[in-house]
Amino acid sequence: PAQMNGGAAMEATRRRNKLSTNGQASEESEQSVQWGRAWEVDWFSLISVIGLLCFAPFIVFYFVMACDQYQCSISQPLIELFRGETTLLSIWAQAPSFTWTSAKIYSIWVAFQVFLYMCVPDVTHKFIPGYVGGVQEGARTPAGLINKYEINGLQCWLITHALWFANAQYFHWFSPTIIVDNWIPLLWCTNILGYAVSTFAFIKAYLFPTNAEDCKFTGNVFYNYMMGIEFNPRIGKWFDFKLFFNGRPGIVAWTLINLSYMAKQQQLYGHVTNSMILVNVLQAIYVLDFFWNEAWYLKTIDICHDHFGWYLGWGDCVWLPYLYTLQGLYLVYHPVQLSTPHALAVLSLGLVGYYIFRSTNHQKDLFRRTEGSCKIWGRKPTYIECSYRSSDGGLHRSKLLTTGFWGVARHLNYTGDLMGSLAYCAACGFGHLLPYFYIVYMTILLVHRCVRDEHRCSSKYGKDWKRYTDAVPYRLIPGVF
């Protein structure tokens, strides 16, 4: 905290010091300081951070080039490297380079999403029953602030896709395969934006933070750069970096990328396989669910706890659109026509996973909105009452649900998410490992998120969290983990 610049930052430090001297509040103050990401970095975390900063961009490049040069085989490049038949430089040299065409495409895309996000207030919530949009409040930050957001992601998605289909059917301004045709040149553009926005957020936190009290400095430049310093960096009143880059342009593009893959498969082979349709449908359900529940998303770990740094900035620009869509890219190179039983099994797995994912989140949202005055699975919900303090000294109370899906496991929504992720991969058959990278990655991500989330909750709620874990002992799989 001593590295925080400016008068507001110094005042924030004084307030924390004052709080820690208030006798009874001292213990609670130490607890609240741990709310959010780490203040200090151990050697293992530092090595992991440096490793990700160095190698994550090359992982994305490797998978994309494996499809471009090796028919999506992830082992063949390694075999040739081991035998000395090729080198990393030769693989790099064969990669399509940056083009001004791709730069123009990507610049128009990002500018259009900024325009929709900033300049087109949400009206869909006025016409679509049950949808919550427009101006909504986020969760309380560690400093005790409550930010407001313009929730218009569903509207942005609908407008974007309406224009995409209108172009494909009537206007023909560009080919439906434009994304996949420029896929590798676009990779350079996404990296440029990812690093640019991450670096800007890093510098901004030192020079002109949006809210100095919600900044966290560890004293380690690598960790600060990757995990972020500012909690909610903003430009003006409404352009929130975290919400924009988490929700657009990457997730809006997800379904467009899949549609481009589908168009490419039609162009190359004269038909679209049922596996490609399954991937498009199941992932579209996930994307639409995200935008339908964007207001709810304001209360998730991404918005409530993660600071904005390279992890989110570069990750949302590059990692998400390139590695979350590997199944469709694989099916462009290896069209797979599934048997009817296989297709039905994949569809069932995806839909059941989605049901668990959505129902679990719905139960939590219903419980929060009604403050427990509701029924879950036909019964009055049970819960653990707990309290915590924000860094301004304010005492807040909360309730941890212990009934319904939340009584089965503490993160059963993640379990449903993993079932859906496995369905995307299984739609591609069992011929290659590449499509299964997604389920491996999501398993690591969500298990790690479980651990991070529970560490925060333990620091935030203290002994009340222990009462909760005693009541609900399992994290993801009842009786196993």
N, C-alpha and C positions, 0 to 999 in steps of 0.2 A: 504493500500500500504506500510505502514511502516514495515510490517512484511516480505516483500520480501527480500530474502537473496542474497548476492553476489554483486559485483561491478556493473554488468549490471542492476540489479534491482534498485540499488541506483541511477544509471544514469537515468533510466526510470522515477523515481520519480522526480528527478531534472528537467527533461525535461517537465514534466507536470506542475511543479510549475512555471518554466520559462514561459511556454505558458500562464498560467493564469495571469501573470503580464503584458502581452503585450497589455493592454488597450482594444483595439477593439476586440482582439481575446479572451478576458477573458470569455465573455458570451458563445462564441462558444466552448471554452475549457470545460466549465462545461457541456455543452450539449454533447460533445463527450465522456466525462467520463461515461455518462450513457448508452453509446452504448454497448449492450451486457447484461449479467446478472447483478443482483444487486450488488452494492458495500456495502450496509448496509442491515441488516436483521431485520424486525420487529418481534414482538412476535408471531403473527399469522403464519408468514412464518416459524419461528423456530419450533413452535409446529407441523406444517404440516410436516416439514422435519423429525423431530424425529419420528412422527407417521408412516411415510412411511418407514423409516429405520427399525423400530421395527416390523411393521405388514405386509409389502408387501411380504416378504418371506413366511409368514404363509398363506396369501391369496392364493398364488400359491399352496402351500401344501394342503390347504383345498379343492380347486377345484379338484386337481388331486386325492386326497383321497376320495372325494365324489363320483367320478366315480369308483374308485377301490373297495370301500367298500359299497356304497349306491346306486349303479346303476344311478349315476349322479344326484341324488337328493341333492340340496343344502340346503333344509329345514330340511330333516330328521336328519342329524347330530346335528343341533341346537335344534331340538325338544327333542332328546335323551339326550343332554347335559342339557337342561332345566329341564327335568324330573328326572335327576340323573341316567338315565339308562346306561350312558357311561361317560367317562371323556376324556379330551384332551390327557392325558397320555396313555389311552388305545388305542385311535386312532393312536397316535404316535407309540405305541408298535407294532401295526399291520402293519405298513408301511414297505414294503421291504427295507432293509438296503443297504448301500453302498456295492458294489461288485467290485472286481478287474477286472472282465470281463467288467463291464460298464466303469471303469476307462480306460481300454485299448481301448475300442471302442471310447470313447470321446477323448482320447489323440491322437489316429490315425486321427480322424476326424479334430481336430483343427490343428494338424501339417500339414495335407494335405492341408487345406485351407491356412495356412501360406505359404506353398510351392508354391501353385498356385498364390497367391497374390504377393509374393516377387520375385519368380524365373522364372515365365513364362510371359514375356512381351506380351502385347496384340497384336494379329495379326488379330483378327476377323474384326477390322475396315477396314482392307485392302481388305476384300472380301465381306463384307455385305454392300450393298448400303444404305446410310442414317444413318448408325450407327456411333456414335462418340466415339472413344476409344483411347487408347494409352495415352501419357503424355498430361495432360490438366492442365490449371491454375484454381485455386479456386478464390473466391472473396477476395477482400482486407480485411485484418483483422483490428481490431480497432487501432493497432499500425502502420498500413500502409503497412503491408507486403502482398505479394501474393505468396502463396504456390503452388507447383506443385504436381500433383498426377498421379499415374499410374492407369488409368481407364481400368480394365480388368474383371469387375464383370460378364458380360455376358459370357465371355470366361470361367471363373471359373465355372459358373452355367452349361454351356454346357458340359464341360469336366466331371464334377461331375455326372451329370445325364446320360451321355453316359456310364460311367462306371457302374452306378447303373443298367441300363437296360441291359447292357452286362452281368453283373453278374446274373441278374434274368433269362436271356434267355440261357446263354451258360456256364458260369464259375461256378456258384453256390458256391462261396466262403463263402457266408453268406445268411441267410434267408431274404426275402424281409420284413418280420415282425420284423427284428432285433431291430428296434427303439422302437416300441410299446411293444415288449417283455421285454425290459430293461428300460421302460419309467420312473419308479420311481427311481431305482438306478441311472439312468442318471441325475435325478434331483439334487442329491447330487454333482455330478461332475460339473454340470453347475454352481451351487452355489459356489463351490470352485474356479472355474475360475473367476466368476463374482466378488467375493470379493477380490481375489488375484490381478486382474488387476486394480480394483478400488483403492485398498490400495497402489499398486505400483505407480499409477498415482498421488495419493495424496502426497506420500513421494517424488517422483521425482520433483514435483512442488516446494518443499522447497529446495531440495539439488542440483538438476541439471536440471532446466527447459530448455526446448528447446528454448523458447524465453521469457525472463523475462518481456518484455514490454507488452506481451499479457496475463500475469497472473493477476488474480483478487483475492485478499484476503479480506474477510469481517471481520476478527477478530472473527468469530464464527466457531469453528472446525467442527460442525455438518453440517452446510450449505456448508462449503468448501468441505467437504468429499462427500456430496451428489451431489451438483451441479457442482463440479469441480473447479479447480484453473487454470490449463493451458488451453489455447484456442486450441492449436494444439500440444499435446504431441507427440513426434516422437522418434524413435530409428533409428539412421542413417539418410540417406537422404529420404528413401521411405516408411519406415514402420510407417504409420500414424495411431495412435490408434483410432481416431474418425472414419475415413473412413473404417478401417478394421472391427471394432466391429459393426458399423452401418450396413455394407453391408455383412459381413461374420464374423463368421460362421452362425449366426442366420437366416438370410433371405435365404441364399442358402439352409439351412436345412428345411425351411418352406415347400417347395413342397415335399421334401423327406419324411418328417414326414407324410404328407397327403397320399403319396403313400404307406407308411407302414401301415397306418390305412386302406386303401383300400384293401391291401393284407390280412390284419387281418380279415376284414369283409368277404372276399372271403373264407378264411380258416375256419371261424367259421360257416358260413351260406350257403356256396356253391354258393353264388352269390353276386354281388355288386349292391347296390340300386342306383336309379337315383339321390337321394339326395346326396350321397357320390360323385357321378360323378360331380354334380353341384358344390359342395364345392371345389373339386380338380380343376375343370376348372376355376371357377371364381377367386380363390385365385392364381392359376398359372398365370392368366392374369396379376394380380396385381404385382406379383413377377417379371415376365418377363418385365413388364413396368418399374419397378424400375431399373433393370439392363440395359435395353435399353437406359434409360435416366439417367444413373449414372453420366455422365458429367454435365448434368443439375442439378443433385442433389447437386453438389458442391455449388450451389447458393441458397440453401434452408436454412431455419432457423436452422436445425440441424447442418449444417457445418458452416454457417455464423455467428451464434450467441451463440449457446450452448457451454459451456466449457465441458471438459471431466472429469466426476466424476462417482460416483456410479449410478447416474440417467441413464447414457448411458452405462457404463461398465457392471453393474449387469443387467440392464434392457434388454440389447441386448443379454446377455448370458442366462438369465432365463425367464424374463417376456415375451419377444417376442415369443420364441419357445413354451412355455408352455401354455400361455393364448391366443395367436393369433390362435392356432390350436384346440381350444376347440370343435369346430363344428365337426371335424373329429373324435375326441375322443368320443364325445357323440354318434355319429352314429355307432361306434364300439359296444357300449353297447345297443343302441336303433336304430336298422336299420329302416329307414323310407322310404317307397316307395310312392312318391308323385303322386297325380293325374296329368294328362297331363296339365290341366289349371293351377294348382298350380306351376308345374315345369316351364311352359312357363312364368308365371308371375314373378317368381324368376329370371329366366334367363334374362328377359327383364329389370327388375329393376337393376340387376347387370351390364348389358351392357350399359344401359342409364347412370347409375352412372359413369361407367368408361369413357364413351364418354365425359361427362361434365368435369370430373376430368382431362382427358388427353387434351381435347381441350382448357380448360382454361389455363393449364400450357404451352401448345404449343403456344398460343397467346402471353403469356408473354415472352417466350423464343424467338419467332420470332421478337417481338418488340425490345428486348434487342440486339439481334444479328445484326439487320439491323439499329439500332439506330432510329427507327421510320419510316424508308423508306420502308414501306410495306403496305399491305392492310389487314384489318381485317373485316370480314363480308362484303367484297366488297367495303369498304370505307377506306380512309386515317385515321389512328388512331388519336385520341385526347389524350392529356396527360397534366399533371401538371409538370412544370419544378421546380426542387428544388436543394438545395445545402446542404452540410454538411462538417464538418471537422473531420479528424482522429486525434488521440492523438499526432501525430508528427507535427501537425499544418497545414498539407496539406489541401487545399480546393478542394472538389470534387463535381461534379454535377451529377444529376440523373434525371430520368423521371418516373413519376408514371402514368401508363396506365389508361385511363378512358373510354375505348371503348370496344366493344365485350362483352365477359363474365365479364370482369373486370369493365365494366360500369354498369352491373346488380347488382353485389355485390362485396365487397372487398376481399372475400375469397370463391368464388363459387367453386374453386377446392376442398375445404374441404367439401362443400355440396355434390359434386359428390362422394367423398371418403366415406361419411356417407351413401349415397344410396347404394354403393357397400357393405359396412359393414352390412347394414340391410339385403341385399340379402343373404349373407353367413348364417346369423342367421335364416332367414325365410326358408331356404332350409331344416332346421331340424324340420319343423313343429311347433306345438304349445303345445307339451306335457310337456315340462320342461322349467324352467327359465335359466338353465345353459348355453345353446348355445347363449342366448341373453346378456350375460355379455359383449360380445365384442362390441355390438352397444352402450351399456350404457357407457362403458369405453371410446370408441372412441369419443362419444359425449362430455364427460367431457374433454378428452384430447384436442380435436380440438377447443372447445370453449375457454378453458384455453389458448391454443396456440394463438388463435385470440387475446385475451386480452394481452398476453405477447408480441406478435409481434407488436401490435399497440402501446403499451406502448414504446417499443424500437423506433418505427418509429416516434412517437411523440417527443421523446427526441432527436432523430437523426436529424429530418427535421424541427422541431419547427413549425412556422406559415405556412410553406409550407404543412405540413401534415394536418393542419386545412382546408386549401383550398381543399385538396384532399377529405377529409371526407365530406365536404359540397357538392362536386361534385358527390360522390358515398356514399350515407348515410347509406346503409345497409351492414351488415357484411356477413351473411350466407343465409338468406331467404328474398328475396325482399318483402317489405311491412310488414315484421314481425320482423326480427332481423338482 
